Amino acid sequence: MMRTAWREMAQRYAARSRRERLILALACLALTWGGFDLFLLQPLQAQIGRRQAELAAMTDRLTQLEEAHAQAVQTLTQAARKQQSLQAGLAEARKELPPALADSPDASRILRTAMAHALEKQGGVRVLAMRSLPPERLREGDPLVLHGLELTLAAPYALLVDHLRGLEQAVPGLLWGPLKLEADAMGPVRLQVRLQALGEEEAWLGL
């Protein structure tokens, strides 16, 4: 039946003039192209446009994170250099003091307070890891020992800055060691920081 209908259509098409057959062929071609454009090209172009917009947004976000990371590294580097300079000045000043006037720092109290502050005053800052560092004697024969506590924190950059500022204000005598900042486009900023304190005890945790 389909073959008969197709044969009749072919006969009617062949019976038309050359000009009519050309017009019909162009009409069929136009309809075919219109359907191709409507059902394939336009959806494909729309999808490409959405992907390009998502890629542009991700690129902008990555650029912002890189700028924030560079600024944070610069700020933390300056703070570390300032801290090292202050520590050097403190060591030189301590040499000038008689033994009876020299203070006896309490590393245990300082680091325990810092640990409690990190665990209790989080305010959106997550503590991912915490470990005590081996003690380091400043120099041979010196009674002072440098104790350390390494924290790994995760939070938006602004919250991390506020958290560290609050920690510095809450714990006088706290010394800052190396800082390591990591950031990516999909998650919060990760900060690894070493908190240090001087003391005459051999183990600040009493272990």
Secondary structure as UniProt FT lines:
FT   HELIX           2..15
FT   HELIX           18..36
FT   HELIX           37..41
FT   HELIX           42..96
FT   TURN            99..101
FT   HELIX           107..120
FT   TURN            123..124
FT   STRAND          126..137
FT   TURN            140..141
FT   STRAND          145..155
FT   HELIX           157..170
FT   TURN            172..173
FT   STRAND          175..182
FT   STRAND          189..199
FT   TURN            204..205
//
